[in-house]
Amino acid sequence: MIAAQAALETRMLLRHGEQLLLTAVIPTLLLVLFSTVDIVDVGDGERVDFLAPGILALAVLSTAFTGQAIATGFERRYGVLKRLGASPLPRWALMCGKTCAVLVTLALQTMLLTAVALALGWSPHGNPLAVALLMLLGTAACAGLGLLMAGTLRAEATLAAANLVFVLLLFFGGVIVPLEDFPDGVVTVLELLPVSALSSGLREVLRDGAGLPWGEAGVLAVWAVLGLGAAARFFRWE
């Protein structure tokens, strides 16, 4: 049942024009644009070495948070979730299917963005297992917050809020603008955001060749527990 639901959810994600814009087109365009044009000062080294980890973090945000929140919010509005909840498919299996669909989409995103970054001259370093763990923690954190938003707000409010959060974190989440460019007091707050922790952690591993950044991993784990726990507690199916 979970495999069938995951396949259905994946097909729905890949067929949706807005989802493709969020998951594939925008991250790829941002990677190419900011890697080839000197718009933002990213410090020493190749621009793509700084930008590629941040764009991977943005891919997690676009799929696990923004896309998941919007799709689930409108499914809830149109009564899809209510009908599925009355079917033989358990609610936990429905959530597992949605999670699997996010992971499949994210895997496709990662392959696409990695290929583009390598073509632009990216030279990644570090342990792939550390990268995978950070991506999984980031996915859990963003998915929990997305489901919480979709399960508590109206669909129209979810659409507006999810897109607003995406745009704000694009510029204030350490994706394309280094956090060091912000005032010290602001940096302290921004570092605690899940996208900031994910982009910084991926950058430490892929650019600097460090091991697993436990501080960033801990921030993501806390967000994952809080987000998923709150979503399970407050999600309204109707």
Summary of the structure (lengths in Angstrom):
residues: 238
radius of gyration: 17.5
end to end distance: 22.3
largest distance: 56.5
contacts: 832
relative contact order: 0.17
helix: 79%
strand: 0%
